[in-house]
């Protein structure tokens, strides 16, 4: 459960970085 909570923000940041890169 704790991993999931940490995974959500990481995924959001990754998506944001990908959108900024593109």
C-alpha distance matrix in Angstrom:
0.0 3.8 5.4 5.1 6.5 8.9 9.8 11.1 13.7 14.7 15.4 17.4 19.3 20.1 21.4 23.4 24.9 25.9 27.5 29.3 30.5 31.9
3.8 0.0 3.8 5.4 5.2 6.4 8.6 10.3 12.0 12.9 14.5 16.3 17.6 18.8 20.6 22.1 23.4 24.8 26.6 27.9 29.1 30.9
5.4 3.8 0.0 3.8 5.5 5.1 5.9 8.8 10.7 10.6 12.0 14.4 15.6 16.1 18.1 20.0 20.9 22.1 24.2 25.7 26.5 28.3
5.1 5.4 3.8 0.0 3.8 5.4 4.8 6.3 9.2 9.9 10.3 12.4 14.4 15.0 16.3 18.4 19.9 20.8 22.5 24.3 25.4 26.8
6.5 5.2 5.5 3.8 0.0 3.8 5.5 5.6 7.4 9.2 10.5 11.6 13.3 14.9 16.2 17.6 19.3 20.8 22.1 23.6 25.1 26.8
8.9 6.4 5.1 5.4 3.8 0.0 3.8 5.6 6.0 6.6 8.9 10.5 11.3 12.7 14.7 16.0 17.0 18.8 20.6 21.6 22.9 24.9
9.8 8.6 5.9 4.8 5.5 3.8 0.0 3.8 5.7 5.1 6.1 8.6 10.0 10.4 12.2 14.2 15.3 16.3 18.3 19.9 20.9 22.5
11.1 10.3 8.8 6.3 5.6 5.6 3.8 0.0 3.9 5.5 5.3 6.3 8.8 10.0 10.7 12.4 14.4 15.5 16.7 18.5 20.0 21.3
13.7 12.0 10.7 9.2 7.4 6.0 5.7 3.9 0.0 3.8 5.4 5.0 6.1 8.5 9.8 10.4 12.2 14.2 15.3 16.3 18.2 20.0
14.7 12.9 10.6 9.9 9.2 6.6 5.1 5.5 3.8 0.0 3.8 5.4 5.1 6.1 8.6 9.8 10.5 12.3 14.2 15.2 16.3 18.4
15.4 14.5 12.0 10.3 10.5 8.9 6.1 5.3 5.4 3.8 0.0 3.8 5.4 5.0 6.1 8.5 9.8 10.5 12.3 14.1 15.2 16.5
17.4 16.3 14.4 12.4 11.6 10.5 8.6 6.3 5.0 5.4 3.8 0.0 3.8 5.4 5.1 6.1 8.6 9.9 10.6 12.2 14.2 15.5
19.3 17.6 15.6 14.4 13.3 11.3 10.0 8.8 6.1 5.1 5.4 3.8 0.0 3.8 5.4 5.0 6.1 8.6 9.8 10.4 12.1 14.2
20.1 18.8 16.1 15.0 14.9 12.7 10.4 10.0 8.5 6.1 5.0 5.4 3.8 0.0 3.8 5.4 5.1 6.2 8.6 9.8 10.4 12.3
21.4 20.6 18.1 16.3 16.2 14.7 12.2 10.7 9.8 8.6 6.1 5.1 5.4 3.8 0.0 3.8 5.4 5.1 6.2 8.6 9.8 10.6
23.4 22.1 20.0 18.4 17.6 16.0 14.2 12.4 10.4 9.8 8.5 6.1 5.0 5.4 3.8 0.0 3.8 5.4 5.1 6.1 8.6 10.0
24.9 23.4 20.9 19.9 19.3 17.0 15.3 14.4 12.2 10.5 9.8 8.6 6.1 5.1 5.4 3.8 0.0 3.8 5.4 5.0 6.0 8.6
25.9 24.8 22.1 20.8 20.8 18.8 16.3 15.5 14.2 12.3 10.5 9.9 8.6 6.2 5.1 5.4 3.8 0.0 3.8 5.4 5.0 6.2
27.5 26.6 24.2 22.5 22.1 20.6 18.3 16.7 15.3 14.2 12.3 10.6 9.8 8.6 6.2 5.1 5.4 3.8 0.0 3.8 5.4 5.2
29.3 27.9 25.7 24.3 23.6 21.6 19.9 18.5 16.3 15.2 14.1 12.2 10.4 9.8 8.6 6.1 5.0 5.4 3.8 0.0 3.8 5.5
30.5 29.1 26.5 25.4 25.1 22.9 20.9 20.0 18.2 16.3 15.2 14.2 12.1 10.4 9.8 8.6 6.0 5.0 5.4 3.8 0.0 3.8
31.9 30.9 28.3 26.8 26.8 24.9 22.5 21.3 20.0 18.4 16.5 15.5 14.2 12.3 10.6 10.0 8.6 6.2 5.2 5.5 3.8 0.0
